[in-house]
Amino acid sequence: MNTVDFDRYDHVRPIRWTGEVLELLDQRVLPFETFYRRLHTFDEVAAAIRDLVVRGAPAIGISAAWGVVLAAKQVSAGDGQAALKQLQPAFDVLNASRPTAVNLAWALGRMRAVLAKSGSDWLSALEQEALAIATEDLAANRLMGRAGAELIDVGSGVLTHCNTGSLATAGFGTALGVIRAGVAEGRIDKVFAGETRPWNQGARLTVWELQEDGIPATLIADAAAAHLMKTGQVQWVVVGADRICANGDTANKIGTYQLAIAARHHGVKVMVVAPSSTVDMDTASGEHIEIEERDPGELLTALGKRTVAEGIVAWNPVFDVTPHDLIDAIVTERGVILSPDETGMRAVFGTP
Ligand SMILES: CSC[C@@H](O)[C@@H](O)C(=O)COP(=O)(O)O
């Protein structure tokens, strides 16, 4: 088996901290423009998360953490507790920027906990914590890449959905990390990516990232997935997650649920790859997850041009929940849970 040269995949970084400002690679204009937006305030960070300048569960958590640092730079306080009081509005605005991915609340929780126990050095403690959140995410992705690839037999084809790569994380990616590792190790022969309508994360971001790596990938229409499975070209669906509940139910980009149903019908396996920052053991099952609904305009237009007759009504939920019994493996940096259920999740993530 070949080894994985992780440094080869480190060139796309969606989030850069200069020490003064946050620079976000604007994912709305990729793949044709590579443009870093410079953000100076927490309000700008919240707007960037809401408007999908930055997206992907781990990446929005990391960005929110840096948003807290930007807010903190405007505050003068003697210790962390005093700063926390003044920073509460910033925490609230950042937390409300998107509802489904738990990584956002998780990262803000870490920043809040650091403040609560810091003395006069609270600002540098916050900065170090934001850096640690990003560094740990990259390390988790590399671990998961290897662990997930081990489940894949040599000669397999895989289908992925949305974008779970360097762009959605601190680097390397979750599901795309498994695909990178699986290709490097010689296990994966063919990679397919669904377009991921309506925002086209698969078409605009995933196949571009793979092309940058020199990994051949084939784009399919989302509607072609069941037919792809029927033709025997894929053995695994490999996806990321925005929130994994205590029983293994998983929220991910809209369309994941129907992929899992089609996969079960065709004997194709489903792997969910996500760091522990995506695991929400306080939410018992998927029915309690808030599903973000975005502007129906995303469905009524393409490249800013209206494609649907005036007066048409559209509904645009952007995540769905895959029940745990349709998932074959959940891969995290803390462990792999096969045929996940509450017992398997608790064995890795603990009891309440
Ligand atoms: C490593 S990213 C995992 C998920 O966040 C990803 O699959 C996804 O659904 C992203 O949705 P998005 O709306 O693009 O933020």
The ligand as a MOL file (V3000), in Angstrom:
LIG
                    3D

  0  0  0     0  0            999 V3000
M  V30 BEGIN CTAB
M  V30 COUNTS 15 14 0 0 0
M  V30 BEGIN ATOM
M  V30 1 C -16.4150 18.8250 5.9320 0
M  V30 2 S -17.8160 19.5690 5.4620 0
M  V30 3 C -19.2200 18.5670 5.8880 0
M  V30 4 C -20.4700 19.2930 5.6210 0
M  V30 5 O -20.4050 20.5500 6.2170 0
M  V30 6 C -20.7620 19.4140 4.1260 0
M  V30 7 O -20.9990 18.1350 3.6080 0
M  V30 8 C -21.9610 20.2780 3.9360 0
M  V30 9 O -23.0720 19.8270 3.9950 0
M  V30 10 C -21.6990 21.7180 3.7610 0
M  V30 11 O -22.8530 22.4740 3.5190 0
M  V30 12 P -22.6990 24.0070 3.1310 0
M  V30 13 O -24.1040 24.4960 2.9830 0
M  V30 14 O -21.9130 24.0670 1.8660 0
M  V30 15 O -22.0000 24.6660 4.3060 0
M  V30 END ATOM
M  V30 BEGIN BOND
M  V30 1 1 1 2
M  V30 2 1 2 3
M  V30 3 1 3 4
M  V30 4 1 4 5
M  V30 5 1 4 6
M  V30 6 1 6 7
M  V30 7 1 6 8
M  V30 8 2 8 9
M  V30 9 1 8 10
M  V30 10 1 10 11
M  V30 11 1 11 12
M  V30 12 2 12 13
M  V30 13 1 12 14
M  V30 14 1 12 15
M  V30 END BOND
M  V30 END CTAB
M  END
